[in-house]
Amino acid sequence: MSAIEMSGSAVRTANEAKKSPRARAPFVYGVGASLAFLAAWELFVRLAQVSPLLLPAPSEVLITIGMNFSLLLQMSAVTAAEFLLGFLLALIVGIPLGAFVVFSRPVRLAVYPLLVAFQTIPKAAVAPIFIVWLGAGMTSKVLIALAISFFPIVIDTVIGLRSAQPETIYLVRSMGAGPLKVFWYVRFPAALPAIFGGLKVASTLAVVGAIVGEFVSADRGLGYLVLVANGELNTRLVFGCVVMLTVLGTLFYGFLEVAEKFAVRWHVSARQLEGLDTGH
Amino acid sequence: MLSEVSSEAKSRQGSDDAFVRIDDVVKFFSSHSRDVKAVDGVSLAIRPGEFVSVVGPSGCGKSTLMMMVSGLIPVSAGRIEVRQQKVAAPVTDVGIVFQRDALLEWRTVLDNVLLQIDVRGLDRTAYEAKALALLKQVGLSGFEQSRPWELSGGMRQRVSMCRALIHNPSMLLMDEPFGALDALTREQMNLDLQRIWMEDRKTVLFITHSIWEAIFLADRVIVMSPRPGRIATEITVDLPRPRRLAVRESAEFGRYAAQVREQFQKFGLLVEG
């Protein structure tokens, strides 16, 4: 017994020792690679004397962003509201739908084929219909974002809710738990890693959905500004919009990563990221 | 004294005060229109406080039998009673230990033990001291706030044993609980289980495929045939407790083991020479 205890604590101290250099590494690598990429871009544009109509240098894009900052912020707020609302609706619709698919055979048999069929429709192709139905305002963009992003949430919820160990479910039932308690104590927590996987994929799709909607018809938003700037051959501003979209998307994704880390710190994937996996 | 107890126990066998009564139970599993008979006409009475081991080859339906006693899977035919009550829903006055420890990875060691209390809606604070004492008893002091994945396989299975005991059930159902552990840890777990059991002598149904583990722990060993599982023979183990590991080298122990082995040879499961 003491031997077992000792090996357990030995594993722990080894991990604590490993932790600090690993925690620093991602930051250094990420920033380094980005800076190197931007530097190469800047150098290429200047040395090859590329026309700013085709490809502006990063420094020029940065200056353009600075000069149009309030406009870009305004447009960003519009687009962010669209994709955040669309994502939120996708989450509210997607997770319960996934649960119904898992727990109800009739729902599974009726809804699942429809769901798959719906997913194979290219959403960009039906976006104009959404505009016709719902007008050029925000509602159509939100619903396009919803339509394009809810599928991975449903699928990953289904996968997650099916991933609990049968023994844990038996065990909790022997403690007198009904289906609701089994869901709350076992199935839902066990599903969280998969659900977060779905949410992260959905977050990037929701942004695409909002932009597609704005491309079809809008009078505000970053997608709209991209079209306007492109029409005026203002490539710098187009790039400025793209940068803003990248920042928004990254912030959104990052927020989900942080939420995931708090919610499923116990999961294997999180352990490996933290360098804490003991290999058991 | 000991022989008195066991002879008294023998005379009670089959009478109405059985804690668990399994009566001509049959279990079919259907898969793709093909019915597989897993358990075929098993009858068995377990007295209160009796430690019964069921030993048999893989797939003989011994785990299925345990699951039917727990009420977690239904019988196809026959009847099971626990405390004179027909089992028709999951039995809750029970602690179950599976071969897989079934710990919830998102709960700490202490919270895994207290899962039993949370799900039953009991007062957590009233049981916390007991949970800590149980963990201490199995050598897990200092690991209360650890996560399951920080523990070794043996330590995890100890946690799941504590979880099966915290609510003081009158019956323990154990399905090859030590089957995934290394030999040394397994011996220690057998000693620990014997010690814990001797404190208040709960009724135990212990499933295993290890002949010596079955004999070492049990008052009575049930030997099952290959599928469809039937009771081939039962052996009353009359060895004084607490039993030490060295009891396995005794002549008596050897005779019990030989009786079980003989059955396995009869089924053609063991072939020598």
HADDOCK unambig.tbl for C-alpha pairs under 7 A between the chains (distance, minus, plus):
assign (segid A and resid 8 and name CA) (segid B and resid 151 and name CA) 6.23 0.50 0.50
assign (segid A and resid 8 and name CA) (segid B and resid 152 and name CA) 6.84 0.50 0.50
assign (segid A and resid 167 and name CA) (segid B and resid 102 and name CA) 5.91 0.50 0.50
assign (segid A and resid 168 and name CA) (segid B and resid 102 and name CA) 5.13 0.50 0.50
assign (segid A and resid 170 and name CA) (segid B and resid 72 and name CA) 6.68 0.50 0.50
assign (segid A and resid 171 and name CA) (segid B and resid 96 and name CA) 6.80 0.50 0.50
assign (segid A and resid 173 and name CA) (segid B and resid 90 and name CA) 6.69 0.50 0.50
assign (segid A and resid 174 and name CA) (segid B and resid 90 and name CA) 5.44 0.50 0.50
assign (segid A and resid 174 and name CA) (segid B and resid 91 and name CA) 6.00 0.50 0.50
assign (segid A and resid 174 and name CA) (segid B and resid 92 and name CA) 5.13 0.50 0.50
assign (segid A and resid 175 and name CA) (segid B and resid 92 and name CA) 5.36 0.50 0.50
assign (segid A and resid 175 and name CA) (segid B and resid 116 and name CA) 6.38 0.50 0.50
assign (segid A and resid 175 and name CA) (segid B and resid 119 and name CA) 6.43 0.50 0.50
assign (segid A and resid 175 and name CA) (segid B and resid 120 and name CA) 6.07 0.50 0.50
assign (segid A and resid 176 and name CA) (segid B and resid 92 and name CA) 5.80 0.50 0.50
assign (segid A and resid 176 and name CA) (segid B and resid 120 and name CA) 6.56 0.50 0.50
assign (segid A and resid 177 and name CA) (segid B and resid 119 and name CA) 6.51 0.50 0.50
assign (segid A and resid 266 and name CA) (segid B and resid 105 and name CA) 5.95 0.50 0.50
assign (segid A and resid 266 and name CA) (segid B and resid 106 and name CA) 5.16 0.50 0.50
assign (segid A and resid 278 and name CA) (segid B and resid 150 and name CA) 6.42 0.50 0.50
assign (segid A and resid 280 and name CA) (segid B and resid 149 and name CA) 6.33 0.50 0.50
assign (segid A and resid 280 and name CA) (segid B and resid 152 and name CA) 6.75 0.50 0.50
